[in-house]
């Protein structure tokens, strides 16, 4: 009887191997589609939250405690740090915030109170704006000194219309209440470097820079 069970097991295993070989192309497509879905999810709009903000600070604390070279934040954790560091006036003009990461770039998404936009900046487009409109502001990020990051807005998109750079920067000044299109965002104490990638952000302690 044991011999029969062994033969049956070998036959089943052989059938499984044969099926895997015959359908290898389909299996590869399934695996690749799953990988692409996971990658696209990682590079989507990250939403800030109190939980993600607490995790970001915990990671920074561990960076200092273990004297590591760097620490990695998820998109949601960086989004939480960024949005928490925005000027209070900006947060009063924009809600439903989210962040998309790029190569050392940020794109901030949200719904904008259009009263903040000077109507003469938009020409005829201003007459069709709703009180609140979807908006995205994008630009590079740099760290001029430990504890601070500078985000320079280069383009603003309202609905699906991307505005010229000069108009985008003027609107950014109004939204973020700054003298120019550069928004200074505080980083946790002791952070001297930041590298942003589409799926993560890497923080470096000041003494490593």
N, C-alpha and C positions, 0 to 999 in steps of 0.2 A: 504493500500500500504506500509506504514512504517513497518507494521508487516511482510510483505513478504520480504522486504529488510533485516530486522533483521534475519529472518530465513535463508535467502540466505547467509548472513555474517557468521552466526554460522556454516552453512554447509561448507563454504569455509575454515574457521578456523579449523574445525575438519579435513578436508581433508589435510590441510597443516601439522597439528600435526601428523596425521597418516602417511603421506609420510616421515616426519622427523624421525619417529620411525622406519618405515620399512627400510629406507636407512641410519640408524644411523651409521652403520659400514663404509659405503662409505664416509659419511660426516666426520667421524673421520679420515679416511685415508687421505682425502684431507687436513684437518686442520693440521695433523701431517706432511705431506709432505711440506706444506707451511712453517711451523715452522722450519723444517730442512733446507729448502732452505735459509731462512733468516739467520739461524745460520751459515751455510756454507759460505754465502756471507760475514758475519761479520768477519769470521776467514780466509778469503782469503788474497791475496796479496794486501796490501794497497799502493796506489800511492801518493807520496808527491806532493804538489801543493802550490803555493803562497797563495791561499785562505785558505787552511787548516793550513798553517803556521801562517797566521794572526789570525785565530780563536784560535789556540793554545795559542798565546801570549795574546789574549783577555781574555781567560779563566784564565790564570795565573794572569793577572792584577786583575780580579774579585776576585780571591783567596786572594790576598793581601788586596784589598779594603774592602771586607766583612769579613775579618779575619776568613775565614772558615777553617775547619779541613783538607779538601782535595778538589781536583778538578779532574774531569774525562775527559780524552782526548779520542777521537775516534782513531782507528788504523791509519787513514790517517793523523790525527793531530800529533800523535807521530812520524809517519814515516817522516813527514815534519821536525820536530825538529831534528830527528836523522840525516837525510841526509844533512840538512843545517849545522850540526855540524861536518861533516866528514872533514878530512884534504883535502885541495884544491888539493893536488897531487892525492889523492884517487879518487876524482871526475873526474879527467882527464883520469883515467884508466878505469872507469866503467860508463856506461850510462844506460838509461832505468831502473832507480832504482825503487825498490819496497821493502816493508818490510812485513814480516809475524810475528805476535806476538805469543808467547807461555807463559808458566808459568815462568815469570821472565827471559825470553829468547827472543832474536831477531834472525830472519833470514833475511839477506839482499840479495835481488835478483837483477840481472842486466846482462848486457853484458860486458864482460871483454876483454880489449886489451891484447891479450895473449903474446905480446912482453915483458910484465912485469914479466912473469913467467920464472924462471931459467929452461932451458931445461933439465938440469941434474936431476931436481927434479921429472920429470914425466916419465923418461925412454922412452920406445917405443911409449907411448901415445903422447909424444910431437910431433912426426913426422906427426900426423894426425890432429893436431889442426888447425882450421881456424884462420884468423887474429883476429876475434872477436867471442867469444864463450859465451853461457849462463852460468852463475855462481851463486852459492848460498853460503853464508858464515853464519854459525850459532854458537851461544854460549850464555852463561848467561850474565846477566846485573846486576851490583851492583852500589851502590852510596857510594864511599869512603869518600866524604866530600861534603858539600853543594855547589851546582852550577855545579857539575860534575857527570857524570855516566861513569863507566868503562864497556865496552863490550869486553869480552874475546872470541875470535874466537877459537872454538874447532874443527870445521870441515868445509872443503871447498868441494863443489861439482861442477865439471865441466861437462857440459852436464848431464849425469845421473850417472857419476862415482864419488863416494865419496872417497876422498883421505884419507890415514892414518893421524892420528892426528898430528904427527910430521911434515909431509909434508904440511898439511893444515896450521899449524901455521907458517911455514917458508914462505909459499906463502902469508899469511895474512900480514906478516911483509913487504913484497915487495909491496903489493897492497896499504896498508895504511901508508907506510913509517914510521913505528914504530920500536922501539928496540925489542919489543916482540909481542905476538899476542893480547895484550891488547890495545884497542883503547879507548882513553879518549874523551868523547863527552860532550861538554858544555851544561848545562841545564840553563833555565831562572834564573835570579838572585832571591835568596831567596828560592829556591827549595832544600829541604834537604832529600827527600825520593821519591822513585819511586817503584811502584808495577805494574808489567806487567801481564796481563791476555790475553787469546786468542782474546777477543773481545773489549778490552779497556786497558787504562793505567791510573793509579791513581797517581797524584802528591801530595806530602805533603810539607807544608812549613817547613823551617829549624827549627823553634822554637818548632815544634810539635814532633821532633824526639828525 
